[in-house]
Amino acid sequence: MRTAFLTGLAALLATSGCAMFRIGGAPERNTSYTTVRDASGRPLGTLTIREDAQGLTTTGMLRGLAPGPHGIHLHAVGRCEAPFASAGGHWNPTARMHGFDNPQGPHMGDMRNIEVGPDSVANVSVHTAGGTLANAGGLMDADGASVVVHAGADDYRTDPAGGSGARVACGVVGVSSPQS
């Protein structure tokens, strides 16, 4: 009876768009998670990174950032020691320059700005064109990866980080579920 209940619950969650796990609790192979924290270590929210045929999509909600636009990028190293320089540069396996508006860009880790509302909440839904989580040249290489939020907006042009200012929040990307 318990198995039938859990199977029914998983089916209900899957049809509602809320499922993040396969039956049995194992994380999806094409999905990674990160808890983003500010420089004091306070958690701001959990982001999900999903791989699909077009690239990587990062979604979730962050709370506690200053209102306004913020640059957000995938970084090449899975370390987040404040002030987050430990996260390295943007994930850039194709050796391009930064920015969607740069004729020599963008980096694979470049994403569109997020907008933080007056309530200090950002609903995150950003995409990278191309890229994978785990294949050759994928985001999750030997030294991992991270998501970094910057103090200001990315201008989508200036190399190396779009003039987006200080790194104000960071999360190491992992393959375990956010409840782990």
C-alpha positions in Angstrom: 0.0 0.0 0.0 2.9 2.4 0.8 4.5 1.7 -2.6 1.2 2.5 -4.3 0.8 5.7 -2.4 4.4 6.8 -3.2 3.9 5.9 -6.9 0.7 7.9 -7.0 2.3 10.9 -5.3 5.2 10.9 -7.8 2.7 10.8 -10.7 0.7 13.7 -9.2 3.9 15.7 -8.7 5.1 14.9 -12.2 1.8 16.0 -13.8 1.8 19.2 -11.8 5.3 20.2 -13.0 6.8 20.0 -9.4 8.7 16.7 -9.7 12.5 17.1 -9.4 13.3 13.5 -8.7 12.7 10.1 -10.2 10.7 7.5 -8.3 12.9 6.2 -5.5 14.3 9.7 -4.7 17.4 9.6 -7.0 18.1 13.0 -8.6 17.6 13.2 -12.4 20.8 12.6 -14.4 20.4 15.8 -16.3 19.7 18.0 -13.3 22.0 19.8 -10.8 21.3 22.0 -7.8 22.9 24.8 -5.9 22.1 26.7 -2.7 23.1 30.3 -3.3 24.5 32.1 -0.2 25.6 35.7 0.4 29.1 36.6 1.7 28.0 35.9 5.3 26.9 32.4 4.4 23.2 33.1 4.7 21.2 31.0 2.2 19.3 33.1 -0.4 17.6 30.2 -2.2 18.1 27.0 -4.2 18.5 27.0 -8.0 18.0 24.0 -10.3 20.1 23.6 -13.4 18.6 21.4 -16.1 20.2 20.2 -19.3 18.0 19.9 -22.4 18.7 19.8 -26.1 19.2 23.6 -26.3 21.6 24.0 -23.4 21.2 24.6 -19.6 18.3 26.3 -17.9 18.7 27.7 -14.4 15.5 28.2 -12.4 14.5 29.0 -8.8 13.9 31.8 -6.4 16.4 34.0 -4.5 15.5 36.1 -1.5 17.5 38.9 0.2 19.3 40.5 -2.7 19.2 44.3 -3.3 16.4 45.3 -5.6 17.2 45.9 -9.3 19.0 44.1 -12.0 21.9 41.7 -11.3 24.3 39.8 -13.5 24.2 36.0 -13.0 26.8 33.6 -14.5 28.0 30.0 -14.4 31.5 30.0 -13.1 34.3 27.5 -13.9 35.2 26.4 -10.4 33.1 24.8 -7.7 34.2 26.9 -4.8 32.4 29.8 -3.0 34.7 31.5 -0.5 33.7 35.1 0.1 34.3 37.4 -1.8 33.8 34.6 -4.3 36.9 35.0 -6.4 37.5 31.3 -5.6 34.7 30.6 -8.2 37.1 31.5 -11.0 36.1 33.1 -14.2 33.0 32.4 -16.3 32.5 28.9 -17.7 34.0 29.3 -21.1 34.9 26.0 -22.8 34.7 27.6 -26.3 37.2 30.4 -25.5 35.0 33.2 -26.5 34.8 36.7 -25.0 32.0 37.9 -22.6 28.7 39.1 -23.7 25.7 38.5 -25.9 26.3 41.9 -27.6 30.0 41.2 -28.1 30.8 39.9 -31.7 33.4 37.6 -30.1 31.0 36.3 -27.4 29.4 35.0 -25.4 30.9 32.8 -22.8 29.0 29.5 -22.3 28.4 30.7 -18.7 26.8 34.0 -19.7 23.1 34.3 -18.8 20.6 37.2 -18.9 20.3 39.5 -15.9 17.9 38.7 -13.2 15.5 41.3 -11.8 15.1 41.6 -8.0 11.9 43.2 -7.0 11.3 45.7 -4.2 10.6 42.8 -1.9 14.2 41.6 -2.5 12.9 38.5 -4.3 14.0 37.3 -7.8 12.3 34.6 -9.7 15.2 33.1 -11.7 14.7 31.6 -15.1 17.8 32.0 -17.3 19.3 29.9 -20.1 22.7 29.2 -21.7 22.6 28.4 -25.4 24.5 25.1 -25.6 26.5 23.3 -23.0 26.0 20.2 -21.0 26.3 19.2 -17.4 28.6 16.2 -17.6 29.8 15.4 -21.1 33.2 16.3 -22.5 33.6 20.1 -21.9 30.6 20.0 -19.7 29.9 22.3 -16.7 30.6 19.6 -14.1 34.3 19.0 -14.8 37.0 17.9 -12.3 36.9 21.1 -10.3 33.2 21.6 -10.4 31.2 24.7 -11.1 29.3 27.5 -9.4 26.6 30.1 -9.9 27.6 33.7 -9.1 25.3 36.7 -8.6 26.8 40.1 -9.1 26.0 43.5 -7.5 24.9 45.2 -10.7 23.5 44.5 -14.2 25.6 42.8 -16.9 26.0 45.1 -19.9 26.3 42.0 -22.2 29.4 43.5 -23.9 32.4 44.2 -21.6 34.9 41.4 -21.1 35.3 39.6 -18.8 32.1 40.0 -16.7 29.9 42.7 -18.3 30.8 45.4 -15.8 28.4 43.8 -13.4 30.4 44.6 -10.3 31.3 42.7 -7.1 30.3 39.1 -6.6 27.6 39.3 -3.9 26.3 35.7 -3.8 27.6 32.2 -4.9 26.5 28.6 -4.9 28.5 25.5 -5.7 26.7 23.3 -8.2 26.2 19.7 -7.1 24.3 16.7 -8.4 22.5 15.9 -5.1 19.0 16.9 -4.4 18.4 20.2 -2.6 17.1 18.2 0.4 20.4 16.4 0.8 
